[in-house]
């Protein structure tokens, strides 16, 4: 790898670490669901399937690793001579690739279960719309974790809490484009894979999701581009 | 304290009017400084003198608030071509680092263009650091040694050690100092070593910077600063007569015998006076000079009062 493309090296190094966590998460989530299925048969029927369940939990997973990575990552990379800008660019690419890895892994397991489990409805949720929304959502949740961590590092405790409050409000706005339910309900439980809000088309929801993610990215850049690193 | 006449082109690090503040506390105050390659600079100062703030600004950990820092003629903060060539090694901070030592060398090598992995492996063996052990499982001393190894093996043109040796035991510190000197001979660069262990490390320094209250108080070659300091010992009245026009850093008395530390005016020593008075002139260590130069003025005055009362 060209040593001048340091942001791509950052991407690779972040993916190396996060990839290990992701493999662990996917294996654990798969085993839990298989165990539950053996006792409850919950993967067969109209309510649950592996793809939708894994995409829901992947949001929480991405939020957490976004938090962890940003909490330690900036410090680690700045200390080996990487600029904040290079880290920012490298982390964006790794987030996208990580999101893609999770979606593709979930699809592969979903398809595998469709072949192995009698009565498993593989086709119903396996659409481009579901996958695109899943990808946008996991990326967005990672960015939210990243922003919260930056808020705490830049503005200390109270500033960090203010950033969390902002994020809760902002995620409520974000989720509006994917559901028709009340905001708090959406944050806690709601997750639809295609927009059922008749006033908002799917493509509009995708566009607004992208805009929201770019706003979060802009805030992260604004907060982190002059972040002080403790020696 | 900008030195007039110095060719700035030789200066690897150029600092002008650097001021830095934390809330209402000034950490650095209008500092001017030129540092040149290849030299080992000893940065000495009391706690809170502003050493770490200065060094973290040099490493690009913080943005300059006021004034400027240029390394190789360029600003440091967020400048990749500079930051990749400047490395800072402070106290161990590896609580979260669960990478194994050997793998960490590979990671480090990707970002430090001149990192010498073979050398790092060799001195890791000398310091008995197991390559297959997770870094956060190493003892404090081994983590300190690892910091030192990374600094030496990074071969960055500007290498900063900020009390990196603190957790090391005496044999490890001695070995580390030896490696510093050998590396400087093999591949000369600009090293800045911040320390409290002045007496142990003073032989390493080509140049000494003494910081006090956010300013550079002394910026001189190590041999010159040592030549400027001396101690005068003798009978109290004779010592007082001899030192009445000199800059006294410190006085201490035992009965009628007084010892005074003088700084900066050795040229005023006159043979005939020395012969007439029964006093003894001796060398002063860098540590003593540092202690007394940075002593609060009130403390020095107290010493004078105590000395006077004691002998009066």
Interface residues (C-beta under 8 A of the other chain):
Chain A: X1 X3 X6 X9 X13 X72 X77 X78 X79 X80 X81 X82 X83 X84 X85 X86 X225 X226 X228 X229 X230 X231
Chain B: X52 X55 X56 X59 X60 X61 X62 X63 X78 X79 X80 X83 X84 X85 X86 X87 X88 X90 X96 X107 X108 X110 X111 X112 X113 X156 X162
